[in-house]
Amino acid sequence: MPSAESVPSTSLAAIQDPKTNLITACERETPTPSPTQVLVKVTHAGVCASDLHLARKDLPYLQPTVSIGGHEGVGNIVALGDDVKGDWQIGDKVAVRWLHYVCKGTTTDANGNTCEPCTTGYENLCPSRKVTGKDIEGCFAQYAVADSRYLVRIPPNVSDAEAAPILCAGVTVYKALKISQLKEGSWVAVAGAGGGLGHLAIQYAKAMGYKPLALDAGKKEICMELGAEAYVDIMETKDCVKDVQDITGGGAHGALICASSARAYADAVKYLRRAGTLICIGLPPKPSPIPVLPEDFIARGIRIMGTSTGTLPDTVEALEFLARGQIKPRIEVRGLGDVEEVLKEIEGAKVNGRIVIKM
């Protein structure tokens, strides 16, 4: 593996122009790791819908302060900051993830209380968190930094290209299923089942003992190949709610909304069975209230939850499914100069599986 001395002074990155907002590959100064950071030579990086939201700046709470996106990066450590602790070494294969850093309970609020999210299993909601591609320059680049205090090792028996989508899409849907508290054999409806998150949700649901029902448009073949028990084409059906209820014998026990669709949320509230659970993942580009009434909670007992990404342990667990061969991302490999076009394809719902950028 290369040593710190072999790192070039400049390297390529897909940078968003602040005036035109277009993303193009160009030279920049190679990042220098801070004392607690490592420098990673990135080999592959997945492209996520969150990258699209950051590039378009269409979510008020998700406004970027940097010009390089990407948070599903895999590569090898080529330099270590002066204060890096642990057994991290040059050459280690690691992840550059959405969560660059969380405080892990080291910060306190005005009343002296330690960070509650970090100490109750919700470190992904840490108010002091730093996000790759939003607060820290991301991994659509030949070199990127990761914080050694919150670093994930990639299993040696998986490919870099297939590991990349697990770092956000995979761990997000795995976390959603993990918190759903569904019983083995439960029906799980997956909206947006043929996309980057959904195609992994089908596989994780299957591997965890659930029965996935795929919902998408024109993607029956890929969904059934991935293990869906049944498929509903939302563009061809006359009544999506009735179809789901008929297939599942009364309604889905759980619904994972991986699509950025207001309709998907509205339908899910209706097709869930009593005591069913709706898990919010996809973010519609416009404010989209979920049409739910008090009686849906009181008389039907439904639950509505949400999740974004997962904790460090969740990521390790999600990668273990890949290492065991229980899931296999469907990927298309593109080049660093294709990031802008890939985002447009995601925007137009033209992507099956996940697109991964090779550096």
C-alpha positions in Angstrom: 0.0 0.0 0.0 1.1 3.6 -0.6 2.8 5.5 2.3 2.1 9.0 3.5 5.0 10.3 1.4 3.4 9.1 -1.8 0.3 11.2 -1.5 0.1 13.8 -4.3 -0.2 17.5 -3.4 -3.2 17.8 -5.8 -5.9 15.3 -6.8 -9.2 15.0 -8.5 -12.6 15.7 -7.0 -16.2 16.3 -8.2 -16.7 19.9 -7.1 -19.9 21.9 -7.2 -19.5 25.4 -8.7 -21.1 27.9 -6.3 -22.4 30.0 -9.2 -23.7 27.5 -11.7 -24.3 24.6 -9.1 -22.9 22.2 -11.8 -20.6 19.4 -10.5 -17.5 18.7 -12.5 -14.3 16.7 -11.9 -11.3 19.0 -11.4 -8.0 19.3 -9.5 -7.9 20.5 -5.9 -5.4 20.4 -3.1 -5.3 17.0 -1.5 -6.8 17.2 2.0 -4.5 17.1 5.0 -5.8 15.1 7.9 -6.3 16.9 11.3 -4.7 15.3 14.3 -7.6 12.8 14.9 -8.3 12.2 11.2 -7.0 9.7 8.7 -6.6 10.4 4.9 -8.3 7.8 2.8 -7.4 7.0 -0.9 -11.0 6.4 -2.1 -11.6 3.6 -4.6 -15.4 3.7 -4.8 -18.3 5.9 -3.6 -22.0 5.3 -3.8 -24.4 8.0 -4.9 -27.3 8.6 -2.6 -30.5 10.6 -2.8 -29.2 12.6 0.1 -26.4 13.7 -2.3 -29.1 15.0 -4.6 -30.8 16.9 -1.8 -27.5 18.5 -0.8 -26.6 19.4 -4.4 -30.1 20.9 -5.0 -30.2 22.5 -1.5 -33.9 21.7 -1.4 -34.2 20.7 2.3 -34.0 23.6 4.8 -32.3 21.4 7.5 -29.8 19.9 5.1 -27.8 22.8 3.7 -24.2 22.1 2.8 -21.3 24.2 3.8 -18.8 22.3 1.5 -18.7 21.8 -2.2 -17.8 18.1 -2.5 -20.5 15.5 -1.8 -20.4 11.8 -1.3 -20.8 9.8 1.9 -20.6 6.1 0.9 -16.8 5.9 0.4 -14.5 2.9 0.6 -10.8 3.1 0.4 -7.5 2.6 2.1 -5.7 4.7 4.8 -2.7 6.5 3.3 -1.9 8.9 6.1 -2.5 9.2 9.8 -3.1 12.4 11.9 -0.7 12.9 14.8 -3.3 12.0 17.5 -4.9 9.0 15.8 -5.5 6.4 18.5 -6.2 2.7 18.3 -4.7 0.1 15.9 -5.4 2.0 12.7 -2.6 1.6 10.2 -1.7 2.7 6.7 -3.3 0.3 4.3 -6.4 -0.5 6.3 -9.6 -0.6 4.3 -12.1 1.7 5.9 -15.3 3.6 5.3 -15.9 7.3 4.7 -19.5 7.6 6.0 -22.4 10.0 6.3 -21.6 10.5 10.0 -18.1 11.8 10.1 -18.1 12.4 13.8 -20.4 12.3 16.8 -19.5 13.3 20.4 -20.3 9.9 21.9 -21.4 11.6 25.1 -18.4 13.8 25.6 -20.4 17.1 25.2 -22.8 18.6 27.7 -25.7 21.0 27.4 -26.2 24.3 29.3 -27.5 22.3 32.3 -24.5 20.0 32.4 -26.3 17.0 31.0 -24.3 14.7 28.7 -25.4 14.3 25.1 -28.7 12.4 25.4 -28.8 10.9 21.8 -25.3 9.6 22.1 -25.9 7.9 25.4 -29.3 6.4 24.6 -28.5 4.7 21.3 -29.4 7.5 18.9 -25.9 8.8 18.2 -27.0 9.5 14.6 -29.0 12.4 16.0 -26.1 13.9 18.0 -26.5 17.7 17.9 -22.7 18.0 17.6 -22.4 15.6 14.7 -20.4 16.4 11.6 -21.8 15.1 8.3 -19.7 14.0 5.3 -20.7 15.9 2.2 -22.5 18.6 4.3 -20.0 19.8 6.9 -16.9 17.9 5.8 -15.7 17.6 2.2 -17.1 14.3 0.9 -15.8 11.3 -0.9 -16.6 12.1 -4.6 -12.8 12.5 -4.7 -9.6 10.5 -5.0 -8.8 11.4 -1.4 -11.0 12.1 1.6 -10.7 12.4 5.4 -12.4 10.3 8.0 -12.3 10.7 11.8 -10.4 7.9 13.5 -12.6 8.3 16.6 -15.6 7.2 14.6 -14.2 4.9 11.9 -15.5 1.7 10.5 -13.3 -1.1 9.1 -14.5 -2.8 5.9 -14.5 -6.6 6.0 -11.7 -8.0 4.0 -13.8 -10.5 2.0 -16.1 -8.0 0.3 -15.4 -5.8 -2.8 -15.0 -2.0 -2.4 -17.7 -1.4 -5.0 -20.3 -3.6 -3.2 -19.4 -2.3 0.3 -20.0 1.3 -0.6 -23.8 1.3 -0.8 -24.1 -0.4 2.6 -22.5 2.6 4.3 -25.7 4.7 4.0 -28.4 2.9 2.0 -27.8 -0.5 3.5 -27.4 0.6 7.1 -30.5 2.9 6.8 -32.9 0.1 5.7 -31.3 -2.4 8.1 -31.8 0.1 11.0 -35.4 0.7 9.9 -36.1 -3.1 10.0 -34.2 -3.4 13.3 -36.4 -0.8 15.1 -39.6 -2.0 13.5 -40.1 -4.7 16.2 -41.8 -6.9 13.6 -42.1 -10.7 14.2 -40.6 -13.3 11.9 -42.8 -14.0 8.9 -44.3 -10.5 8.9 -45.2 -8.8 5.7 -43.1 -5.7 4.9 -44.1 -3.4 2.1 -41.2 -1.6 0.5 -42.1 1.5 -1.4 -39.4 2.4 -4.0 -38.3 -1.2 -3.9 -36.2 -1.2 -7.1 -34.1 1.9 -6.1 -30.9 2.3 -4.2 -32.4 1.8 -0.7 -35.3 -0.3 -1.7 -33.4 -3.0 -3.5 -31.3 -3.5 -0.3 -34.4 -3.4 1.9 -35.9 -6.4 0.1 -32.8 -8.4 0.7 -32.4 -7.3 4.4 -36.0 -8.1 5.0 -35.7 -11.5 3.5 -32.5 -12.2 5.4 -34.1 -11.1 8.7 -37.1 -13.5 8.2 -39.7 -11.1 6.9 -41.8 -11.4 3.7 -41.1 -8.4 1.5 -43.8 -7.0 -0.8 -42.2 -4.7 -3.4 -43.9 -1.5 -4.7 -42.4 0.4 -7.6 -43.0 1.3 -11.2 -41.7 -0.9 -14.0 -39.2 -2.7 -11.8 -40.9 -6.1 -11.2 -38.1 -8.2 -12.6 -35.3 -6.8 -10.4 -37.6 -6.9 -7.3 -38.6 -10.5 -7.7 -35.0 -11.5 -8.5 -33.9 -9.9 -5.2 -36.4 -12.0 -3.2 -39.7 -10.1 -3.1 -42.6 -12.4 -2.3 -44.9 -10.2 -4.4 -44.9 -7.0 -6.5 -47.3 -4.2 -7.1 -46.7 -1.7 -9.9 -47.9 1.6 -8.6 -48.4 3.0 -12.1 -50.5 0.0 -13.4 -52.6 -0.8 -10.4 -56.2 0.5 -10.1 -56.0 0.4 -6.3 -52.6 0.0 -4.6 -54.1 -0.1 -1.1 -56.5 -3.0 -2.0 -53.7 -4.9 -3.8 -51.4 -4.8 -0.8 -54.2 -5.8 1.6 -55.3 -8.7 -0.7 -51.7 -10.0 -1.1 -50.9 -9.8 2.6 -54.3 -11.1 3.9 -55.4 -8.0 5.6 -52.6 -5.5 5.3 -48.8 -5.2 5.7 -47.4 -5.5 9.2 -44.7 -2.9 8.3 -44.1 -0.4 5.6 -40.6 1.0 4.7 -41.0 4.1 2.6 -37.8 4.3 0.6 -39.4 6.4 -2.1 -39.3 10.2 -2.1 -43.0 10.2 -2.7 -46.0 11.8 -0.8 -48.3 9.2 -2.4 -46.3 6.4 -0.9 -46.8 7.7 2.6 -50.5 8.3 2.0 -51.0 4.8 0.7 -49.0 3.2 3.5 -51.2 4.6 6.2 -54.2 3.0 4.5 -52.8 -0.4 3.7 -51.2 -1.1 7.1 -53.0 -3.7 9.1 -54.0 -3.1 12.8 -50.9 -2.5 14.9 -48.8 -2.0 11.8 -45.7 0.1 11.7 -44.8 2.8 9.1 -41.1 3.7 8.9 -40.2 6.9 7.2 -37.0 7.0 5.2 -37.5 8.7 1.9 -37.8 12.5 1.8 -40.2 14.1 -0.7 -38.7 17.2 -2.3 -41.6 19.3 -1.2 -43.2 19.4 2.3 -45.6 16.5 2.4 -47.7 16.0 5.5 -48.7 12.4 6.2 -52.5 12.1 6.1 -53.1 10.4 9.4 -55.9 10.9 11.9 -56.0 10.3 15.7 -58.3 7.3 15.1 -55.5 5.6 13.0 -53.5 5.5 16.2 -56.4 4.9 18.6 -58.7 2.5 16.8 -56.1 0.8 14.5 -53.0 1.0 16.7 -50.6 2.0 14.0 -47.2 3.4 14.7 -45.2 5.9 12.7 -41.4 6.0 13.1 -38.5 7.4 11.2 -34.8 6.8 10.9 -31.8 8.2 9.0 -28.6 6.1 8.6 -27.6 4.2 11.8 -25.0 4.0 14.5 -21.5 2.7 14.1 -22.5 -0.7 15.5 -25.5 -0.7 13.1 -23.0 -0.2 10.2 -20.8 -3.0 11.3 -23.8 -5.3 11.5 -25.1 -4.2 8.1 -21.7 -5.0 6.6 -21.7 -8.4 8.2 -24.8 -9.4 6.1 -22.8 -8.5 3.0 -19.7 -10.4 4.2 -21.9 -13.5 4.9 -23.3 -13.3 1.3 -26.9 -12.7 2.5 -27.2 -9.5 0.5 -25.7 -8.4 -2.7 -26.1 -4.8 -4.0 -27.0 -4.3 -7.6 -24.5 -1.7 -8.8 -23.6 0.2 -11.9 -20.1 1.6 -11.9 -19.5 5.0 -13.4 -16.7 7.6 -13.4 -15.9 10.6 -11.3 -16.9 12.9 -14.1 -20.4 11.4 -14.2 -21.6 12.6 -10.8 -23.8 15.4 -12.2 -25.5 13.1 -14.7 -26.0 10.4 -12.0 -27.8 12.9 -9.8 -30.1 13.8 -12.7 -30.9 10.1 -13.2 -31.7 9.7 -9.5 -33.9 12.8 -9.7 -35.8 11.3 -12.6 -36.2 7.9 -10.9 -34.2 6.2 -13.7 -31.8 4.2 -11.5 -32.2 0.5 -10.7 -30.2 -0.5 -7.6 -27.3 1.8 -6.8 -24.8 3.7 -8.9 -21.2 3.6 -7.6 -18.5 6.0 -8.6 -15.0 4.5 -9.3 -12.2 6.9 -8.7 
